[in-house]
Amino acid sequence: MAHEIIVGVAGGIAAFKTAGLVSTLVQEGWGVSVVMTAAATKFVGPDTFAALTGRPVATQVFAAHWPLGAHIELAQQAELICVAPATAHCLAQAARGLAGDLLSTLLLSFSGPILMAPAMNTEMWQKPAVARNVEQLRQDGVQLIGPQTGWLSCREVGEGRMAEPAEIQAAIEQTLAAAGKQQPDA
């Protein structure tokens, strides 16, 4: 049986790497639904993820595909949520329990494992406010993947680069395995 997961995409340039992650998961037999913030659609269009998954992309709480609300229906179907990239704004909303858009509302509605792959420039990553939010998320049981040190879109090298898709996929698989759920058959 194929796994059903949600990939949340927040508004960062690393969203292009998330398209590769989604493509690989789908090719390996995973059921993937994508939820995008408005800012994320400025980096990668929803049509890209719709083409990769064969499913509508959720960008609003209420839409024709989800009459009860995407945050409720998607949360009921998924085994796991992975947010990649998880921007400073996304981390802050999740740490504070804010529900200002579909992705943050979905995170509050979901009772399963949540993984987040932070991505931002080094100065943002090193801010005490971001560190507090990260610590709160960890205390709340959210698993963070990365970030890595490397070339950033601000044309500098530093910590804040989103983990590579293979590392994110491995974390997803490990989390589901720990929950006693096997990988889908390819």
N, C-alpha and C positions, 0 to 999 in steps of 0.2 A: 504494500500500500504506500502511495506517495505521501510524503510529508506536506503539510500545508503551513506555509510561513508567510509572514508579512515583512516586506522590506520597506522601511521608511526612509525617505530621501529628504534631507534638509538642504537649505540653500548654500551650498559651497561648491567650488570648482571641482572638488573631488567626486562630485556626482557622476562624472564621466566614468570613473572607475567602478561605480556601482552598477552601471549598465553591463559591464563585463561579468561582475558577480552574478547578476540576475540571469544573464544568458547562460552561464555555466550551470547554475542550479537547475534551470528549466531543461537544459539538454540532458542532465542527469536524472530527470524524472520528478523533480520537485514541483509542487504546486506553489506558485509564487504570486502574491498580490502585492502591488506597489502602491504606497501612499506617499504623496508628494506635498511639500509645503509650497506656497505661492512663490517664495524665493527660489526654491529648487527648480521650478519650471523656467527660470531665467537662464539656467545652466544646461539642462537637458530637457527636451520637450517630452510631455506625457506620451506622445505618439511613439517615441522610441521604446518606452517601457511597455506600452500596449502591444507593440509588434513583437517584442521579446517574450512576453508572457502569454499572449493570446487572450488577455483579460483587460477589462476596463481599468484605468488608473484612477484611484480615488484622490481627489483634491479638495472635496468639500464634505462636510458632515452629512448633508442631505442631498441625495441625487437619485435619479430614477432607478439606478441599479440597486440601491439600498434603501427601500422605503422606510425601514425602521431607523435608519441612520447608519452610515458606514462604520462609525465607531463601535456600534453594537454588533452589527452583522459580521464584520470582519473579525472582531475580537472573539466571537463565538466559534468561528471556523478555524482559527489559526492555533498552531502549537507553540509558536515562538515569534517574537518580533525582533528584527535586527534593524537598527537605524544607522545608515551609512550614506553620506557623512552625517555625524552628529555635530552640529555647529555649537558655538558658545551659547547662542540664543536657545537652541533646542535643549542643551544640557540644563540651562537655567530654568526653562519652563518645566522640564521633567522633575528637577530637584525641588521645585517649589509647588508642584502639583497644580500648575496653571493649565487651563484648557482653552487656549486662545485660537486654536486652529484644529483641523482634523487630526493631525499627527499627535499633538499633545493631548487631545481628548481621547484618542485611541489608547495612548499609553496609560491613561487613568482607567480606562474600561477593561483593560486586559489583565488577566490573572496569571498568565504563564510567564516563562522566562523572557527577559528583555536583555538584548545585547546592544551596545552602542559603540560605534567606531568614531571617536572624536577626530575632527579635522579643523584646524585653524592656524593662524600664524603664531610664531613662537611667543611674541609679546602677549597675545591673548591667552595662550595656554598657560603662561607663567603667572597670570594675574591671581591674586589671592581669592577673588570672587569665584573664578573658575575652579580653583582648587577646592574651595568650600562646596561648590555644587557637585564636583566629582566625588568628594568624600560622602556627601549626603546620598548620592545615587548608589554608591557602593554599600552604604549602610542599609539602603532600601532593597538591596539584592540585585541591582543592575550590574551586569558584567561589562566592563570596558575592554575593548580590544585596541591596543595602542594608546596614543599615537606613536608614530615612528619619528626618527630623526632623518631628515633628507631634504631634497630640493622642494621648496614651497612656491606657490604661485606668486608670492611677493618678491620672487627672484632672489631669495636668500636660502641658506641652508640652516636648518634648525629643527627643533622638536615641534611637532604639530601636524606632520604629514599623516594622512589617513593610512591605516594598515592596508596591505595589498589584498586584493580579492581572495586569493588562496588562503591567506591567514584568517580572514573573516569566515570563509566557508568552513575551515577546520574548526573554528570556535563554535560555529552553529552545530556542526556534526557532533562535537564533543559534548555540547550542552544537551542535545537531544539524546545522545547515548547515555549520559548520566541520568537522564529522566526515564531511561528504559525503553527508548524508542529507537528502532533500527533505521538505517539509511534506506531510501527507496531503491528498488531494483532499477538499474539503468536500462 
